Amino acid sequence: MLEELKEEFIIKKVGGRFKLSTLIQKRLVALNAGSRPLVDMNSDNKMEIVLEEIKQDKIFLDTSNELRTAADGDVMIKSFDAMMSDEL
């Protein structure tokens, strides 16, 4: 799993190490807040799920570094803070 982070193709795919780190962090927050995985995997390891979502082009960062998904017509995945403010 961690070896995949070192592979150049996944770093280049998202536009660099900083963007990869940001994308992983934002997606992990969304998954931990209850968002459903966008890939079918026999794993509960959220890091593995996120990496597979990146590989399958299911998630990406838009130009303002917001997390987006290719599913459902490019719908932005809300950050944890945005989800919490909606509930208030």
C-alpha positions in Angstrom: 0.0 0.0 0.0 2.6 2.6 1.0 4.7 1.5 -1.9 2.0 2.7 -4.2 2.5 6.2 -2.8 6.1 6.1 -4.0 5.1 5.1 -7.5 5.6 8.0 -9.9 2.5 7.3 -11.9 0.1 8.0 -9.1 2.0 11.2 -8.1 2.0 12.4 -11.7 -1.6 11.4 -12.1 -2.8 13.9 -9.4 -0.2 16.6 -10.2 2.5 16.1 -7.5 3.1 15.0 -4.0 1.4 17.9 -2.3 -1.8 17.4 -4.3 -1.7 13.7 -3.7 -1.4 14.3 0.1 -4.2 16.8 -0.1 -6.5 14.5 -2.1 -5.8 11.5 0.3 -6.4 13.6 3.4 -9.7 15.1 2.1 -11.0 11.8 0.9 -10.1 10.0 4.2 -12.1 12.8 6.0 -15.1 12.2 3.8 -14.9 8.4 4.2 -14.6 8.8 8.0 -17.6 11.1 8.0 -19.7 8.4 6.3 -19.1 8.9 2.6 -19.4 5.6 0.6 -16.4 4.1 -1.2 -16.6 4.6 -5.0 -14.9 1.3 -5.7 -15.8 -2.3 -4.9 -13.0 -3.8 -2.8 -12.8 -6.6 -0.3 -11.0 -4.2 2.2 -12.0 -2.0 5.1 -8.7 -0.2 4.8 -9.6 3.3 3.9 -6.2 4.2 2.6 -6.3 1.3 0.1 -9.8 2.4 -0.9 -8.7 6.0 -1.5 -5.6 4.8 -3.6 -7.9 2.6 -5.7 -10.3 5.5 -6.2 -7.4 7.6 -7.5 -6.1 4.9 -9.8 -9.6 4.4 -11.3 -10.1 8.2 -11.7 -13.0 8.2 -9.4 -11.8 11.2 -7.3 -9.6 14.2 -8.1 -8.9 17.8 -6.9 -10.4 20.6 -8.9 -8.6 23.8 -9.6 -9.3 25.2 -6.2 -8.1 22.0 -4.5 -11.6 20.9 -3.6 -12.3 17.1 -3.7 -14.5 16.0 -6.6 -15.8 12.7 -7.8 -16.2 11.5 -11.3 -19.4 9.7 -10.3 -22.8 11.4 -10.4 -21.7 14.0 -13.0 -18.7 15.4 -11.2 -20.3 16.2 -7.8 -18.1 17.9 -5.2 -17.6 15.8 -2.1 -18.3 18.0 0.9 -15.5 18.5 3.4 -16.1 17.5 7.0 -16.4 21.2 8.0 -19.0 21.8 5.3 -21.0 18.8 6.5 -20.9 20.0 10.0 -22.0 23.5 9.2 -25.0 22.1 7.2 -26.2 20.3 10.3 -26.2 23.5 12.4 
